[in-house]
Amino acid sequence: MLRFRIQYNKDTPLQYVGNLDLHKVWERYLRRARVPVAYTQGFHPQPKIQQAAPLPLGFLSQNDLIDVWVEADQWSEKDFLTQLQATQQPGIEILSVATIPLNSPSLPTLILSSLYHVILLDPVNITELYTRLAELFDRSSITRTRRNKTYDLRPLIEKIELTPLPEGCAALEMQLSAREGATGRPEEVLSELGFDPYAARYVRTGFIMKE
């Protein structure tokens, strides 16, 4: 058995496909590409596929990661990449394939932070936005509720950089904690900044990972 890590982009055709459905998209994609995916043991065997981190509905991603276990001993990274690229899956752009040791930690446990590119779709006052960001970082805590549980958003915000765009719009580069039980969400950050979280475009651009 071999374990491969695929780096890919999730593009517009899959923008409104949820995380569970995306998993099924990958299953079908690998089946069409004739990849000999390994299966779990037990009464209900499942393909051994592991995504790095769930992506909220409506988000796009770049440099996303997924691990796939393959029932083969002599398959090279080039063979796998060629097999995938020969089979088109709308919304998935394969960037690279790397062999991963079978005993490596699970992919989700390696993620420390997620990086997001957030574009505000409505014009903003850039000076005021800088002020709001400064006030946000000055706060000692930001209490929010998610799924009926209260949590502090402030320590989950690691870094935010502002880039002015043409026509008075702006982009925010966010680095948010992605540890288990401590995950920052960019739309919640926008809410705390006083913006409509639905009036923005979100792209997860990568991860900060354990070495």
Secondary structure, DSSP 8 states (H G I E B T S, - for coil): -EEEEEEEEE-GGGTT--HHHHHHHHHHHHHHTT--B-B--SSS--B-EEESS---TT-EEEEEEEEEEES-SS--HHHHHHHHHTS--TTEEEEEEEE--TTS--GGGGEEEEEEEEEESS---HHHHHHHHHHHHH-S--EEEETTEEEE-GGGEEEEEEEE-GGG-EEEEEEEEEETTEE--HHHHHHHTT--TTSEEEEEEEEEE--
